[in-house]
Amino acid sequence: MPIFVVTVIYQFTNIWNDFLFASAYAGTGDVMPMTVALNNVVNTSTGVVEYNVNMAAAMIAALPTLLVYVVAGRYFVRGLMAGAVKG
């Protein structure tokens, strides 16, 4: 079970953060992935940069990955402890 959870965490993180593939194939309109939308929010500032909006968008983009780590983290730690050498 722990290796399955590690694989799920790894795959989810890679898919969620895949910017280049997402911007090439689905980077326009309403089907834009979160990473492309985050890039557009950060790079569309005119005049004064509103850092609070940028940080809020970054926190919203990071929230699903953090939830996966929190939910599956106990299995991840259990797998690390199972492979540890004692004494």
GINOR-V998994 format. One record per residue. N is the residue number from 0. SS is DSSP state (h for helix, s for strand, l for the rest). PHI is phi in degrees with one decimal (999 if undefined). Layout:
# GINOR-V998994
[[N SS PHI] [N SS PHI]]
This chain:
# GINOR-V998994
[[0 l 999] [1 h -61.7] [2 h -67.6] [3 h -65.2] [4 h -65.8] [5 h -62.2] [6 h -64.6] [7 h -63.8] [8 h -61.2] [9 h -63.1] [10 h -65.9] [11 h -61.5] [12 h -64.0] [13 h -66.3] [14 h -68.5] [15 h -65.8] [16 l -97.2] [17 l -76.6] [18 h -85.0] [19 h -65.1] [20 h -63.1] [21 h -66.9] [22 h -72.8] [23 h -75.4] [24 h -105.8] [25 h -139.1] [26 l -93.0] [27 l -127.5] [28 h 74.8] [29 h -84.3] [30 h -96.6] [31 l -69.5] [32 l -68.3] [33 h -62.0] [34 h -67.4] [35 h -70.8] [36 h -63.7] [37 h -63.5] [38 h -62.2] [39 h -67.1] [40 h -64.7] [41 h -70.7] [42 h -94.9] [43 l -109.2] [44 l -88.2] [45 l -122.6] [46 l 80.1] [47 l -80.9] [48 l -76.7] [49 l -94.2] [50 h -67.9] [51 h -65.7] [52 h -69.4] [53 h -62.9] [54 h -69.3] [55 h -65.0] [56 h -65.6] [57 h -66.2] [58 h -66.8] [59 h -65.3] [60 h -69.1] [61 h -85.9] [62 h -59.9] [63 h -61.6] [64 h -65.7] [65 h -63.3] [66 h -64.7] [67 h -63.8] [68 h -64.8] [69 h -68.4] [70 h -68.9] [71 h -94.0] [72 h -64.2] [73 h -66.7] [74 h -69.1] [75 h -63.8] [76 h -66.4] [77 h -61.8] [78 h -68.0] [79 h -66.3] [80 h -71.6] [81 h -69.2] [82 l -92.8] [83 l -77.0] [84 l -96.5] [85 l -96.1] [86 l 49.6]]
